[in-house]
Amino acid sequence: MRNLPTTAKEANTPKRHRGRVYATVCGFVYMLASVSCSSWYLTLVQPHLENDIWWPHFNATGVQTFLGDIVHSRMNLQRPQDTFLLLASNPPTLFQRYGQESTTMTVPPSSPRTILLGDIPFEGAILAIRSESLDTSLAYRTPFCWADFGRAFEMAHTIPRQQRCLQRDADNAAVFLESVLRNVNASDILDWELFDMLNQTLFTPLLDHHHASGAAWVASILTRHSLLPVSDEAAAWMSHGLAKFTLQLQNKDAQLVEASILIEDALGIQQKITIRSIPPSSQAMPATTSWTSLSLTSDMNAAASFSMSLVRGGLTDANALGLDWDTDILFPAGQGVPGMDLLRSHVGPLGSIDIRTIHIPPALAEYFLTFRESLYAFLESGNSSLLASYAHLTEPLVDPVPPTWGNLSYYGGNPMCPFMSAQSFVQPSFGITDDCTAQVPYAVHFRRESVVFALISSGLSMDQLGFVCNFSSTSSDQCLATLLAVLPLVTMWNESTAFGSQFYPPITAMSNLNISFMQFASAIDDITSQSFLLQPLVAANDMWSFYGWVGIHEWLIGRREVYSFEGDIATLTVLTEPQDELALVANDLEISRKGCYYIWYITVYITYVLVAIVTLMILYGFYIGFHVEWWNLFMCNWVIGCVWIGRPFLFLRGITAMLLLSSGSLAFIRHDGFSSLVAAPPTLFNTMVVAGEATWLTVVLHDFLLPFSDPDVTLHAPISTALVWVVLTIIQATTPHTVSISLHPTCTYSLLGIQATCTSGVVQFGSLTRLGWLCLVHVACIVVVYLVVKVYFATTRRHKGMVHGVPHILLPGIVHAFFVESGHGDIYLDKVACVMCGMVSYKNTLFHIPSWTRLTKPPTLHGVGYMFQVAKLSVPVRNMQKLEHIQQEAPCSSIMVSSVELEHRQATEQHHKYIRWVGLFGLAHMGASVAGSYGYLESVRTVMANDFWWAGFNATGHQTYLSNWFNRQLQLGSNISATTTLVTALEFGEVGTSNDYSTMDTVVYVAPLYASAIQLEVNTLSNVITG
């Protein structure tokens, strides 16, 4: 509360000196600037309120698809440093157009196997094993090494493979049979339909030949009463020296992974974005990996047919019976075939080969990212003709053959197709989906970026291009034309950036991988003269390396994979054939856009109120000749906000600004086919505006604490608010929030090695931690300024304003705290100030809008304002209490209570009883109203759970049922009128399906031929003419 230095009459006289005129002008300018900034703030916050994650200009075909592509590209590289990727400081760029209707997310075909064949956390593996049936768990192609965690009971088919198990898989829980059996109830094992076979080939040999140790282990499996908690089970695995759970490749079943990323806003709320959801293909998988090893159930079946044990070292194992798992038991008919003979003699016996996934070396990943960043930067900075020449490069198919492989018969390059016939041409390498039914020539696709990568990595010169293209017999001309077009561009880039002299391809890392291109071959006229041809993919001073680098680039982008086939004799590491990239249309409905609309409307409402009230104040200022108290004008935001808007809406407005200060500022840049997310910090003016809007929180906090404040609030409140504005502006201008992507896949495995649902990472667009720290700025500034003001008054002993009497009941507390008052507590309000306080005046009439009351009050001081006196509140003493007091003081007095007074007293008492009963009834009514409100909220909770107010509506129930209902009616061609049909009629019920709509496992049935049938329905004459 601010006291006038002179008397109220002198202060409010219309004859003001020049300083007050300037102060009044500044006050009105301040109000105009304030509402102008509030209006401008709408343009700043509106893009952020387009969605509930506060990300401006976020859409499905633009930023959403781009984020999915970025995550896919980095996940494929599997770099440890990519666990935290700063988008603003190191913006990734992709050469792809976004924002078009046809834009789709590019899903690498290798991504499911990257997840499923990676290191699976123990908890995830344990949960998956427990959720699967024993049939499913033991049908997966897992070549077990040991039965028990103690490594006492060996299960490898050969001694060399058992040694490899000890060297490579001693800490891999996936090759221990106990990891499966100890997570299945003993009753389920005993009731398993293949238990007799398991008992014959595993348990009985352990009891017969391993006696005590075998019996103890079998008893621990078959007499287990309950399963350990998942965490305890994982600890038990680790206590036996196990550190990983890694499966081997199989291509009997298609691998399916649904992946998503989370986008986190400044409130810590996360929205899920799907980046991989590819339906299973109807094409059958080839199951060619069975040549390397079989599942345990297949091994059991084979062993049972020979009355043989699966455990090594007994009297009935294969070695003791003189049998070979490859040629005698599993593949007896595979001898004399060139491919099989070569695979056995150069890799090892079939059925005992391990297929291991080879991950991209970190040095290669770093080299690739540097290459792409440098190339894209060069193309973006160059002229349009340079970029056009790059974009229009031809991408032919060429058929190269290593120069030392001529004049031979070729049986194929896929080690999992060892039974193919002789051909005159070199054939492709290992393919995941290759079913060995077709023999086609080997071909390499010259994609533009792959060719640039191969040229810079191999270091080919103009003179060497002809030699490289001569490796291709039928397409050398197309090869040479492409390379002659690309090499000048590569030369310009290299000369401009010196990339080739600064960054070198990781030849050492590639040599350590020992990736080769393999071919089964024999002499043309002598099938017995067989050759196991190997061509290193990348080698120093070898021009074939150009084709190798083309393939390596496709490995880096996820179109190819690398696997090693570890046999008893040698290890063969091959690069798979390329697979087609998959396309996924981003789902725009995954980004919620509900709450943002409400916040936007409230924010607009607040601005309109501020503008309307300030406009009305200016009009009143004209009306009274601007004879106003200048100090009150600078308090307009405080008073208007608390009187006309209210604390809840002001708090919401302030929170919107705080969320902007706690969120990233990015721009999605697209030009000439390049797309990237770059930092787009706001201007200093915009930062100041947002920081100013954030001070509404300080206003609300001061207003909330007003009953506990002292008269100094009129000083420390504005100062602390200004300090908050300055500090927030400095923080945002110097250290804005940086958007980051944290790549840490967390998966739930439905079927180990086959199906999983993963969250690939989190895009932190906003920071809840930063929001918390910025909120602390408000509190800290209030506390610091309050203490400084207290110390100031204590040391200077200056007079502080005092509150005189009870404030006027029509004026809010914020007015008494901040407006000018006279020395006796009365407050003079000019007509401009009355508007701020919620009162509209006209002559002698005041309309008090908050209480919706009209009162008559004569204006003072030449009709420019009104004087509001201190409220005079007193409690009158009842008449009968006075009479009782008089009788007690003068019992002998002649004053007697008349009979009329006694009747009045009785009537009053009866009236008071009536009032008490009415009050009691009112209290009961209030309680019932409150209870009814809570009951109503509970009753509409399920109704308001969706936007169409359908109680209990869910995806697996109502939505699936309606989808099936419509599919049936469309298939039957029913002509149903929406105005006469009741979907609840029994004739429309669903009969004959396996859907149980009370569960979470329901499906939508779609007729496979309906898509063809609908073509006949829509092919009317008018539709055909329209196009």
N, C-alpha and C positions, 0 to 999 in steps of 0.2 A: 504494500500500500504506500502510495507516494503522497506526502503532505505538501501543500502549497507553501512557498516561502512567504507569501503575503496573505492577507485575508482572502476568503473565498470571493467576496464581492469585488475586490480589486483584481483578483486573478481572472474573473470571468466577465469583466467589462468589455464591451466591443472595441474600445480604444486600445488597441494593442500596439506595442512598439515593433520596430522593424525586425528584431531578432525573432520574435514570435511569428511574424509573417513568414520568414524564411523557414522556420521550423515547421509551420503548418504546410508550406509547399512541399518540404521534404517528406512530411507524413503522407500526403496524398500520392506523391511519386512512389514512396515505398509501397503503398497499397497497390498501386497499378503494377509495379514491378513484381510484386508478390503473386498477384493473380495471373499475370502474364507468364511467369515461370510455371505456375501450376497448370496453366493451359498448355504450355509447351511440353510439360512432363507427360501429357497424354500421348503425344507423338513418340516419346521415348519408350513408354511402357507398353504401348499397343502391340508392337511386334512380339514382345515377350509373352503377351497374354493370348496368343493364337493357339497355345496348347498348354497342358498342365505341367510340362517340364520346363517352361519358361525359356525355351530355345527359339529365338526369332527365326522366322522363315523356314521352319523345319517341315519338310514334306516327304512323302513316301518315295517319289522318284528322284529326289535330290539328295539331301543330307542323309536320310535314312538308308538309302541304297549305298551311298558312298561309304558310310560307316561300316556297313556289312562287308563291302569289298576290302576296306583297309584291314579289318580284323582278320578276314580270311587270308589275305596276303601275308600278314605278320605271323599268324598262327602256323601257317605252312612252313615258315622259316625256322620256327621254334628257337628263337634267340632268347637266352636268359634275360638280356637287358630289355627286351620288349615287354617285360612284366609291368613296366611303367613308361608309357609313351606320352610325351608332352606334344599336343597337337600344335600349339601356338609357336613354340620355340623351334620345332623341327617339323614343319607341316608336310605331311606326305602328299604326293601328287600322283594322280592316275591319268593315263591317257585313255579317257573314256568320256563319252557325252552323257550327261545326266539332265534330268528335268523334262524328258520327253515321255510321251505316253507308252512307248515301247521299251523304256529303260527297265532293265532287270538286274538283279544282283547276280554276279558271277560266282558260282560255287565251285571250288576246285574238286574234281572227282576223288582226289586222294584224301580229302579231309576226314571221312569216316574212319579210315584205317589209321590215320594219325592219332585219333583219339582211342580207338578200340584196341590197337596194338601197342599203345604206349604204356607207361608205368601206371597201373591202376592202384589207387590207394587201397590199403588193406580193408578199411571199413566198407568201401564201395564193393570190393570183391566179395566180402563175407555176406553182405546184404543180398547181393545178386545170387550167390550160391544158395542161400536159404530160401529165396523166392522162387528159384527154378526147381523143376522136378529132377530127380536123379537121372532119368533118361536124358534130359536136356544137357545136364552138366557133363555127363560122360560120353555124350555123342559128339562133342566138339573135338576137333582134331588137335589133341594135346598129347605130344609124346612124353609120357611120364618118365621121370628118371628114378624116383624112389617112391616106395609106398608110404614110408613113415618119415616123420620129421627128424628122427635120429639118424637117418641115412644108412640104416642097417640092411634094408631090404631093397636091393637094386632091381630096376625094371627095364633098363635099356636093352634093346635087342642085340647090340654088339658091344664088345669090350671097348673099341675105340670111342663109340658114342658115350659109353658110361664115363670114360675119361673126360670127354668134352663136357658132360654134365657137371663133373667136379670142377672143371676149369671155368665154365661160363655160367652155370645155372645153380651153383650151390646155394645161392641166396635168393633164388626165384621161387616163390611159393606156388606158382602155377604148375610146376613140374612135380609137385609132391601130391600123391593121391590122397594123403591124409587131410590136406587142406579142403578137399571136397567132402570126404566121408565124415569128418568130425563136425561138419556143419549141416548134417542131415540127421534127423531123429532116427534112433536105432530101430524103432518100429517101422519107419518108412523103408529102411534098408532091408529088413527082414521080409517086408511085404512086397518088395520090388519083384516084378515079374522075371527079371534076369538074375535074381539072387542066387539061384541054384548054380548058374554058370559062374557068377562071381565067387561063390563058395568053392566051386571045383577048381578054378584056375588061380585063386589068390589065397583065400582063407585056409583051405585044407592043406595046401603045400606049406604054408607058414606053420601050421600046427604040427605037420609031419616032420619037417626037415629043420625047423628052427626052434622047435621045442619051447622052452620057457619064454624066450624073448618074443617069439612069434605068438604064442598063446596070450601073453600079456597085452600085446598090441591089438590082437583081434578082440580080446575082451574089452579093451578100452573103447573100441568102436561099436561093438554090438551090445554092450550093457550100459551105454551112456543114458542116463535118466533125463537130462535136460541140456540145453545148449547154453553156453556161456553168454553173458552180455557181449555185444559187439566189441566194445572197447577192451574187455578182458580177453576176448578171442584174438584181437589184433596184437595185444601185448604178449599173448602166448606164442604167436607166430614169431614175433621179434625176439623172444627169449630163446628160440631155436636158431638164431642167426639168419633169419629171413629178412630181407630188406626191400624186396620188390615183388610185383605180381605182373608178369609180362607174358602175353600169349603170342602164339605164332600165327602166321597167315593161313587162312583157309578160304577157298572160293567155292565151297559147297552151298553156302547161304549168303545172300546179299547183306552187306553191312549197312545198317540204317542208323543215322545219328540225327537227332533234332537238336539244333544249336540255337542259342539266343545270346544277346548281350543285354545288359541293364544300363539304362541312362538314369543317373542320379541327379536330382535337382538340389537347390540350396536348402530345402527342408528335409533332405535325407530320404525323400520318397523316390522309389525306383520304378521305372517303367520298362517292361520287357519288350525287346525287339527281336523278332525271329530272323536269323540269318541263314538257317538251313532247315528245310522241312520238305524233303523230296519223297514223294510216295514210292513205295516199292514197285520195282518193275515186274511186269508179268513174264519177262524172259528168264528162263531157267539158268541157274549158274552151272558152270561146267564141272566143278568138283575135281579138277585135275591135280590139285595139291595132294590128293590121296596117294600119289606115287611116292611122296616123301615119307609119309607116315599115316597111320590110321587112328581113328578114335579108339578109346579103351573098349567100348562095346564091340567094335569090329575085331580088335585084338583078342578079346575074350572068346568071341565066336570061333576065330581061327584056332586059338589054343585049345578050346574044348574039343574041336574036331580031331585033334591029335593027342588028346588026354595029356595036355602039357601045362606046365606052370608058367605064369607070367613073371614070377620072381626068379631072378638069377641065383645060381649057386645051389639049387636043389637037385635031387635025383631025377626030376621030371622036367627040367627046363630044356630049352632047345639045344644047347650045347651038349648036355648029358645024353640027349636022345640022338645026337648026330644030325640035327636038322638045321637048316639055314632059313632064317626068317624071310629072306628075300626070294631065293630061288626055289625053296622047298615048300614054304607055307603060304606066303602072300601072293607072289607073282611067278608061279612055276612055268607059265606059258610065255614069259617075256624074254626068252633067251634066243639068240640068233638074229635079233632085230638090230640093225646098225645103231639106231638112236639109243636103245636100251643098253646095248653093249658098251657104247662110248660113255654113257652116263655112269654106268657101274665102274668102268675102268678108270675114269678121270675124276669122278666126284665121290662115289662110294655106293654101297649096296642100297637098293630101294627099300623103303620102309624105315630107314635109319638116317634120314636127312633132315636137318633142322633149317627152317626158313626163318631168317631174322630180318627185321626191318632196319634199314640203314637210314639214319637221320642225317640231315644236311649239316655239314661241319660249320661251326661258327665263323671260321675265316671265309668260307665260301659265301655264307649269308651276308656277311659284312661287305664283301667285295661286290655282290650283286646289288645291294642297296645303294652303295656308293656309285656304281655304274648307272643305275636308273636315275638317281638324283642328279648326277652330272649331265646325263643325256637330256633329260627333260628340261633342266634349266637352260641348256644350250638351245634346244628347239624353241622354248618359250621366248627366249630373248632374241632369237634370230628373226629374219624377215619372213613374211608370209609365204614367199615362194619356196623357201627352204622347208618350212613345215608342210607345205602342200606336196612337195616332192617326197617327203618321208611318208605322208599319209597315203600316197598313191603308189607306193612301191608294190610291185607284183609279188605274189606269194605262191610260187609253184611247188609242185611235188617233184622231188628228184629221187632217183634210185641208185645211190652210191654202193659200190662194192669195194672192200679193202683190196689194195693192189696185189696182195700175195695170195688171193683166194681164187684165182682163175682156173678154168678147165677142170672142174670137179662136179660131182653130183651132190646136191644139197638136200638134207632131210629136215631142215628147220632149225631155227634159233631159239625155240622155246623148250627149255629143259623139261617142262611138264607135258610136252607132246613128243615123247621119244619113239613113237611107233609110226611116224609118217613115212610116206614113200619118197623115192628120189625125184628131184626136180632139177631143172637146169639153171635155176635162179636162186639167189640168196633170199632167205625168208625172214620175217620179223622175229624179234626177240620175245621174251616172256610177256604175256598179256594176262591181266587179271581175269578178263571175261573171255579169253580165247578158249573155245571148246574143241579145238583141234580138228574141225571138220573141213576147213578150207586152207589151201596153201597158196599164198599170194606173194608177189615180190616185195622185198623190203623197200620201204620208201620213207623219205624224210620231208616234212613240211617246212618250207622256208618262210616262217613268219618274220615280219619285218624286224621286230625287236630281237628275236632270237638270232637273226643273221647279224645284226649290229653287235650283239653280245659276243657272237662267235668270232667275228672279224677282229674286234679289239682284243679278245682274250688269246686268240691264236697268233695274232701279229702278222697276218698274211699281207704280202705286198702285191702290187699290181701284177708283177711277173709270175706270181704263184697261183693266181686265180685260175688260169687255164689248167694247171696240173690238178688242182682240187676238183674242178668240174669234170675232168676226164675220168674220175672215179665213177661217174654216172654214165652209163653207156647209151641210154635211150633219151636222156633229158639233159645232156651236157649244155645244149644251146640255151635252154631256159635258165639253167643254173648260172651260166656265164653272164647272161643279160642281167639277171638280178644282182649278182655281185658287182658288176661294173657300174650299176646304178647306185648301189649302196656305198661302195668304197670311197667315192669323193666326199660323201656326207660324213663318213667316219673320219676321214682325213681332216676335214675342216673342224670337226668337233675336237679331235685330238690336238690339232694345232692351237685351237682357241683355249682349251682348258688344260692341256698337257696331262690328260688323264692317263695315257699309256705310260708316261714316264714317272708318274707319281704313285700309281696303284698297279700292282702286279697280280695276275691271277694266282690263286693258291695251288700251285702245281704240287707242292709237297702234300697238302691235305688230300688232293685228288689221287695222288700216287698211293697214299696209305689206304684209300678205299679200294683200289685195285678193281675198278669197274671195267668190265670187258663186254665186247660184243661177241657172242658165241654162235657157232654153227656146227651142226652134225654134218659130216661130209664123207665122201669116199671117192675113190677113183671112178671115172666114168665107166670103165670096162672091167672093174674088179671090185666087187662089193666088199671083199675081205680086206682091201686096203683102205682102212677107215682112218679119218682124221677128226680130231676134236679141235676145231679152229677157234682161236682166241685173238681178238684184236683189241688192244687197250683203248679205252674210250678217249682218254686224254693222256698224252705223253709229250715230253719235251722234244722239239725238233721233228715232229711227225705231223704231216699235213692232214692226215685223217682226223687229227684232233679238232679240226674245224667242225666236222660233223658231230664229234663228241660234245663240243661246247654248245651246239644247237640243241642237242638232247638235254644237256645239263641245265640250260635255261628253262626248258619245259619242266624239268624236275623242280626248279626253284619256284615256278609259278603254280605248281600243283597238278600239272597235267600228266606227269610221269612219276614213278616211284622207283626206289632202288631196294633190291632184296639180295641177300646172300644165301646161297644154298650150301650149307656146311655138311659135308659128307665125311666118311671115314678116311678118304684119301686126300681130298683137297676141298677148297672152298671156291665156289663160283659166285661172283657178284655181278649182277646184270641190272641194266636200266630197262624198266618196263616200256612197253609200247604206249604211245599217248592215248589218253581217253578224252572223250568229248567233255567240255566243261558244261556244267549244269546251270540252268537259269531259274531264278526264284524271283517272283514278283513281290515286292515289299508290301506288307499289309498296312494300309493307312489307318485302319481302325485300331491298331495296337497303341497308338498315341492317344491318350485320353484328352478330350476337349470339352470338359464339363465345368469344373470349378472355375476355369479361367474366364468364362463368360460372365459369371456372377461377379467376380472380382472386377472385371472391366466395367460393368455397369455401375457398380458402387463407386469406382474411381471416377467415372464420368459424372456421376451424380454429385460427388463432393466438389468437383471443379465447377460445375454449373451453379451450385449453391454459393461458392466463394465469389464467383463472377457476379451473380445476381445481387448478393448483399453489398459488395463493394460498389457496384453500379448504383444501387439505391442510395448508398451513403454519399456518393458523389453528387447525385441529384439533390439530396437534402442539403449538401454543402452549398450548391448553387442557390438553393432556396433561402438559406439563412446568411448568404453573403460570406461563406467560409469563416464565420465567427465560431471556431471550434477550439477545443483544448488539444493542442498538438501532440502532447504525450500519449493521449488515448489512441491516436491514429497508429502509433507504432506497436500498439498492443492488439491490433485488429485480428491477427491470426490466432492468438490465444483465445480471445473472447468469441469471435465468430465460430471458431472450431468447436469450442465447448458448448456454446449456446445453440447454434443452428445445426451442427452436424452430430456431435456426440462422441464420447470416448471410443465406443466400439469401431465406428467407421474411421475415425482418425487413426486408431491403432492399425486397422487394416491398410489404410493408405500408407502409413509409415512402414509397415512390413513389406509392402510391394517394393518400395525403394530399397529397403535393406536386402531384399532378395536379388534385386538388380546388382547391388554392390557385391553380393556374394556369388554371382554367377559369371560365367565366362562371356567374352565378347569376341565372337568369331564371325567371319564372313566366308560364305561358300563362293569361291571364285571359279568361274567357268569361261574359258575362252579358247578358241581354236582347237577344241577337242580335249584340252587339259582341264582337270578339275582338282581343286585343293581347298582345304580349310585353313584359313590364315587368320592371324590375330587382327582384330579391328577395334583397337581401343577407342573409346568415345573422346570427343573433344573436351578440353578443360571446362568449357562453359556447360556442356551437358553433364559432366561429372559434378559440377557445382550445383546444378539444378537437382540432380538425383540425391545428392547429399543433403540439400535443403529439404527435400520431401521426407527424407529419413528422420529429420528433427521433429516430425509430428510425434514420434515415440517419446521424445523428451517432453513435449508439451503434455502428452497424456500422463506421463509419469508425474510431472509437477502438479497437474490438476488432481490426480489421485491422492497425492501427498498434501494437498492444500490444507485440509483440516488439521494437520499436524505441523504446519509450517508457521514461522514467525513473520513479523512485518518485513523482514529483510528479503522475503521471497521476491519482492518487486525489483530487487537488484540482482541477486544471484541467479534467478531463473533465466532472464534474458541473456546474461553473460554465459551461463553454462550451455544454453542452446546454441549460441554463436560459437562457443568452443567446440561443441560436438560437430557442427557444420564444418569448421576448419579442419578438425582432425580427420573426419571421414573423407573430406576432399583430398587431403594429403595422402592418406592410405590408398585410396582408389587410384590416384594419379601416379603413385610411385610403385605400388605393389599390387596390381590387379590380380584377380584369380585366374589361374592358368588351367585350361581344360586339359584333362589327361585321360588316357585309356590304360586301365590296369588289366593285363591279360593273365588271368589265373583260372584256367578251366576247372570247373567243378561239375562232376557228372553223376548221374544216377543211372546205373546199369540195369537194364531189364533182362538182357541175355548177354552173358559175358562173351565178348568177341563179336557180337552180332548187332545188338541194339543198345542205344544209350540216349539219354536226354541230358544236354549239357548247357551250362551257362559259361560262355567263353570269356567274359570279362565285364568290366564296369567302365562306362564312360562317365566320368565325374564332371558334368557340366556346371554344377553348383556345389558349394561346400557348406555343409551344416556346421563344421568346426569354425569356418570363417564367419558365418552368421552369428555364432555364439560370441566370438571375440568382438565383433562389431557392436553387438548388444551391450557387452561389457563397457564399451567406450562411452555409451550414454550414461550408465551408472557411475563410472569413474569420473566423468566430467562434472556431473552433478555434485558428487561428494567433494571433489577437489575444490570447486568454486565455492561451495557452501563453507568449507573450512577456511578458505582464504578470506571470504567476506567476514566471517566471525572474528578471525584474527585481526583483520583490518579495523573493525569497530572496537575491538577490545584494546588495541594499542593506541588508536587515535581518540578514543572516548567521544566519538561523534554521536549526535543525537539521532536516535532511531525513531521512526514513526510508530505511533501507538494506535491500537484499535480502540475507538471510543464507542462504547455501547454495542448493541446488537445490530448487525447490518440490516438494511432495508429488505423486507421479505420478498419483494418482486425482483430483486437483483441477485444474480448468481454470485457465488463466492469468488469466482475468478475476477469479477468486476471490482469487488471490494479490495481484492489483493493487488490489482494492477492499475486501477484508474485513480485519478486525482480526487482527493477528498478535502474537505475543509478541515480546520483545526478541531472541530467538534464531532467528526465522524460523518457529517452529512456529505452527500455526494451530489455534485452538480453535473448533469448530463445534458450536453447539447443534443440537438435532434439527430445529428450524425451518430453520436455515441449511443443514442437510444436505439437506433437500428441495429448496431452491434449487439446490444443487450436483448434483442428480441422484441422491441417495442416500436410500433409504427405510430407516429403522431400526426395529428391534424388539429391545429388551433388548440382548444382546451381538452381534446380527447386523446387518450393513449390506448392503443390496442396491444395488450400483452399476449404475444403469440404463444409462448410456451404453456401458459395457463388458459389460453383462449378466453381472456377476460378483457372487457372494456371498462375504463375508468376515466373519470373527469378530473383533470389536474391543470390548474392555470399555469401557463408558462411564466418564467421569470427572465429578468435581464433582457428586455426588449424583444421578448418572444422567441429567442433562439434556443432555449433549453428549459430544463426543469430541475428543481432542487428536490432530492430525495433525502428525507430526514432519517435519523436513526430510529429503528423500530422501538416502540414503547410497549413492552409486553408486561402485563401484571395479571395476577390471578385474583378475581373478586371474591371476598368472603361472603358466604351465604348468609342470608338474613337470619335464619334460625340459629345459626352458630353465634351470631352477634347477640341474640336474645339470651341464649344460654350463658354467654360470657357475662352479660349484665346481671343476670340473676345470681351468678356465682360471686360477683363483686359486691352486690348490694342485696342480700337476701331479705332484708327488712324494708326494702324500698317499696314505695307505693305503686311502683310500676308493675303491673300484673299482665300476664299473657292472656289476652282475650280469647274467647271461644273461637273467634274467626281465625286468629293466628294459629290456634291448635289444629283447626280443620285444614288450614293451609299447609301446616307441617305434615299432617297425615297424607294429604294429597301428593305432596312432594315426594314423600317416601315411597308411595305407591308408584309414582312416575319413575323414580330411580330403579325400582325393581323391574319395571317394564323395560327400561333401557338396558339393564343387565341381561335380561332374557334375549332382547334383540341383539345385543353384542355377542352373546353366546351363540345365537343362531348364525350371525355373520361370520364368527370364527369357524363354525362347522362348514359353512358354505365355502369359505376360503380353502379349508383343507380339502374339501371334495373337489374344488376346481383344480387345485394343484395335482391331486391324485388322478383326476380325469385327464389332465394334460400329459402326465407320464403314461397313463394307459393308452392314450391316443398315439403317442410316439411309438409305443411298443406294437400297437396294432398295425401301423403303417410301415413298420420297419421292413417287412418283407415286400410290401407293395412298392415302396420307393427304392428297392434295390436295383431296379432297371428303369430305363427311360420310358418304357411304355406301360408302367404301373401294373405289371402282371405279377401277382403274388406267387412266390415260390418258383418262378421261371428259372430253368437252368439248362445248360448245354446238353447234358446226357439224358435229360428227361423230356421236357416240353419241346426243346428245339429239335432234337432227334426225331421225336414222334411226328411233329409237324412236317419236317423234311420228308420223312417216309410217306406221310399222308399225301402231300402234294405230288411226290414222285409217282405214287400209285394212280392218282387221279389223272395226271398228265399221260402216263403210260396207257391207261385205259381209254383216254380220250373223252373223259366225262365232261358233259356240258352242265356245269353247276353254277347256279346263280348265287352270288354272294348275299343277296337280300333274302333268300328263302332257305338257304342251307344251314342246318345246325350240325356243326362238326361233332357234337356230343351224341348224335344219333348212333344207335347200335350198328347200323349198316355201314358206317364208316370206321368201325373199329379195326384194329390191327390183329390179324390172326395168322398163325403159321410161321412166325419168325422166332428167332432165339433171343430177341431183345428182352431183357429184364430191366424196365425203366426205373426200378428202385435201386439199381447199382450204378457204378461209374463206368461200366464196360458195355456201352451200347454203340451200335454202328448205324450208318445211313446206307440203305440199299439203293443202288442205282442200276438200272437196266443197261447192260453194255451196248445194246443196239438202239437205245433211245436217241442218241446223238445223230444216228443216221436217219431215223424215222422223222425227226424234227425237220430235216432238210426238205422232205417231201411236203410238210405242212406249210413251210414258209415260202416255198417256191411258187408263189402265185404270180400271175402276170404282172401286176403292179409292182411287186417286190423285185422281180427280175428286171423290169425296165428301169426301176430306180437304181439298181446296181447292187 
